[in-house]
Amino acid sequence: RPVKDEHIDRVIEQLREGSASLEPVEDRGAQLGDTVTASFHGKFINDPDAEPINVEDVDVVLGGEGVVPEINDNLTGAKPDDEKSFAVDYPANFSSKGLAGKLVEYTVKVSAVRIKELPDLDDEWAQSLGDEIESLSDLRAKVRSDLESQAKTEAEGKLRADLVRKLVDAHQFELPERLVEHQTQHRFESVVRDMIGHGIDPRNPELQWDKARDSLKEQAGYDLRSSLLLERIADEEKIEVSDQEIEDEINAIADTSRQTPEQVRAVLTKQGGERSIAGRLRNGKALDFLVANASVTDEEWREEESQRDAEAVESEPE
């Protein structure tokens, strides 16, 4: 996918946004786009026994995502030390379930109004982004290089995924149900562990586990078929994995998990993991073989780029 000047401009603008500062507004009231710092004290009109809302020094970007119109309207024009009272009738589909569909009477005390100021687009600002950057031209060159590297990685990943998909679609066959169920259960347990690690209770009744399990089973079947097909290709092409390649992979796992290679090897020995690593590396080589022998053009990327450009034009306000 070719990197265009507008792509570079977009990234640089994002970098400017990240370097922006909030400066006090002294000569006017708050406007859309300003950050208002205020304390919110609210009570639920239709549920007087509910615990009241009391939050201090909250930053609210007027007109920002998720800010309801009542807050935008009532805080527009506000200045530090102003106090406002108003009601908010939250829609039923509001993002916060504790507020969705509720009518809340707020008393709001404004403590600060600030405006976002972007840095000047010059060499001095560019130099603040890294020791290797001495000018705005250097920054543009680095952004271009990063985008090209990202585009190459995305293209390679997409090609590999597409080739595997075509391989599986062209060779449909039945799998032992026990094997599919075993892989599905393994994935299910992994999802549960991940949820617990992120503080999510997997026993939440709102979670649609039946639907999730169906999806996990479908993915397990796909992955098993792709693995078996790649193994067949590796057999036919006499692809092998050396002990050194396995050792290198173990060292990479150790670096990523911040363990010693000996610790990783001990765990793998208990789980039969070295054989699993060898199989994964061998299948990866089989996929490398497919990639090397694939006929590839950038036509699809160009079509996607044209579609994105068209959508961007359609979304621009008139």
Secondary structure, 3 states (H helix, E strand, C coil): CCCCHHHHHHHHHHHHHHCCEEEECCCCCCCCCCEEEEEEEEEECCCCCCCCEEEEEEEEECCCCCCCHHHHHHHCCCCCCCEEEEEEECCCCCCCCCCCCCEEEEEEEEEEEEEEECCCCCHHHHHCCCCCCCCHHHHHHHHHHHHHHHHHHHHHHHHHHHHHHHHHHHCCCCCCHHHHHHHHHHHHHHHHHHHHHCCCCCCCCCCCHHHHHHHHHHHHHHHHHHHHHHHHHHHHCCCCCCHHHHHHHHHHHHHHHCCCHHHHHHHHHHHCHHHHHHHHHHHHHHHHHHHHCCCCCCHHHHHHHHHHHHHHHHHCCC
